[in-house]
């Protein structure tokens, strides 16, 4: 198999692992799957020799591990971590894309806003709120990749992730709530009868 074929297979695994993260009801498991998916994505970018994306994902992986460790202690990660990871991502972007490669573009602001969004949103402990808010940087990632005419699989994988998140929102926060609300009057009647 060629390096590109291996990269495709590894990124497909990453997409499935990350998409499955949205269906866990515990933030700890959500972060574990996100981190596992990032490991596969990092390997995929390494195979493709896409070093900026790979370094960005390594920063994302460290962010997920830090937030995971706080979650295991049943604590909120201090806000300075979000600022630190945002700063690292922006510094990495400028060092690699502006100074080393010279490929910085005005559209990259969309990418940077999404990157900062992930850093702040992932520290939220409320999984319901996190699911809703993470749609914003994911949608920005789709928009950015469409505008820069990225490889279609990249766009599809972000769209798949967004779709999985929306399905999880529907399943856990919309339809289950409607079902729960519909069952409450019935339970009340049973208790009275």
C-alpha positions, 0 to 999 in steps of 0.5 A: 500500500502507498503512504497516501492509502495508509493515510486515508485508512488511518484518517477514516479510523480517526473520523469514526472514533471522533464521531463516536465520541459524541454518543457518550454520556460522560465527558471523560469518555468523550474526551478519551475518544476525541484524544484517540481520534486525534492520535490517528489524525496526527499519524495520518498527517505525518504519513501525508507530510502535512507538518503544520496540521500535525503539530496543530493536532499534537497541541490539540492532543495535549489540550485533550489530555490536560482537560481529561485529567481535570475531568478525572478529578471532577474539576474544571480546567482553569481558564489559563489552559484555554489561553495557553492552548490558543496561544500555542496554536496561534504561535504555531500557525504564525511560525510555520505558515507565515515565517517558514512556509510563507503560506499564510492567507486572510482566510486562515483567520477562520481556521484560527477562530475555530482553533481558539473555539475548541480550546475554550469549549472543550474545557466546559464540563457540561456535556450538553452545552459542549455538544451545542457549542462545539458545532461552531468551530466544527462548522468553521472548519468545514467552511475553511476547508471548503474555501481553501479547496481542501481535499474532499475527504477532509471536508467530508470528515468534518461534515461527518463529525458535525453530523454525528454531533447533531445526531447526538444532540437530537438523540440525547437533548431533543428527542429524549427530552420530549419523550421524558416530558411526555412520560412525566404526565403519565407517571403522575397519573399512575401515581394518583390512580 
